[in-house]
Amino acid sequence: MERMSEALQRGAGDDLESRVKRAGGVLTIDLDAIVANWRLVTARLRPGSRCAGVVKADAYGLGMAQVAPALASAGCRRFFVATIDEGLALRTLLPEAEIMVLCGPFAGTEHDFLAHRLLPILNSPQQVADWAQFARRREQPLPAVLHVDTAMSRLGLNFNQAKAVAEDRATLAAVPPALVMSHLACADDPDHPLNSGQLAAFAAARTLFPGIEGSIAASSGIFLGPDWHADWVRPGAALYGLRPTPRSLNPMAQVARLQGRIVQLRDVDEGKTVGYGATHRVVAKARLATVAVGYADGIFRALGNRGCGHVGERRVPLVGRVSMDLVVFDVTGVPADEVRPGGFIDLIGPRQSVDDLARDAHTIGYEVLTALGSRYYRHYLGRTEE
């Protein structure tokens, strides 16, 4: 995180300072930290298990166009996305990667999957039947991933539906399974009985498809232990620095830093109110910093009167409501040379992680990252530093 700050102070590449001066906030993303997190996960795996990369939702809001090539350069060969459009975008970035599409094919998109070498994840008997019919029309077997539901009750074949597929030789000839996968519902709670129950259900489903590779663990599931690693793991959140082990220290490197620009400083007298609804009243003379970010930028309205930022090592409370484009921090007591118009307040950084911000907003780090808006200047450090 220190080198993020240094880069902003000294400029980098094509005069970074001139490129950020128009932005209300700067989002710095460390690609080397993402790669380090992928390698950390890979090093934890049991022998024979391999690590894919989940880059759906624009790499959890941090930029698939930058993140996916960085992971590929480190040796990641298999990627998961949510939608076909994400798969098409990723294929232009990584011509040789294995790309698996979690939502599977919608009617009429089968040719796109084939033309762009995207592997569909089949989540229902209808998707299996439609993909098999497409393969027969093409007069060629078309591999796919079979998703088995082991307790999520969201997507996937139940055991009996999976058994029917396994016993249908014609379907298996048309749709040879490339992978059998499932998804854990409570992996972030290591003591939850559903974890072992899902593992047993997944093992039973895999017996229907002998010799086919399996995958059940995403970020938190990886840290449940080697029994959950199967042949492939699918980290997403952990790659981007979110804590996969809620009851212990975060083993992942922090990836993102978010800094909001100070638009104005103002001194206010005791009793003055701040922001819409006058929800905060200063109890003594105070200095306030108005910062050019708001809920349009992913700073949730729920952070009003409960969130904070940092100026150096000093915590500064967020006061009043978060509005669309602006938020106010109480910087009383911060030395004048440390806070000034045009300067920055850390919203995510060395002293406040994404998970910390999420806690204050009564949400999860996933939502914080994927809500980060388009108005920030995005600065990438590392493999494609600019």
Secondary structure, DSSP 8 states (H G I E B T S, - for coil): -HHHHHHHHH--SS-HHHHHTT-SEEEEEEHHHHHHHHHHHHHHS-TT-EE-EE-HHHHHTT-HHHHHHHHHHTT--EEEESSHHHHHHHHHH-TT-EEEETT---TT-HHHHHHTTEEEEE-SHHHHHHHHHHHHHHTS---EEEEB-SS--SSSB-HHHHHHHHH-HHHHHHS-EEEEE---SSTTSTT-HHHHHHHHHHHHHHTTSTT--EEEE-HHHHTT-GGGT-SEE--SGGGGT--S-TTS---S---EEEEEEEEEEEEE-TT-EETGGG-EE-SS-EEEEEES--GGGT--GGGTTT-EEEETTEEEEEES---SS-EEEE-TTS-GGG--TT-EEEEEBTTB-HHHHHHHTTS-HHHHHHH--SSSEEEEESTT--
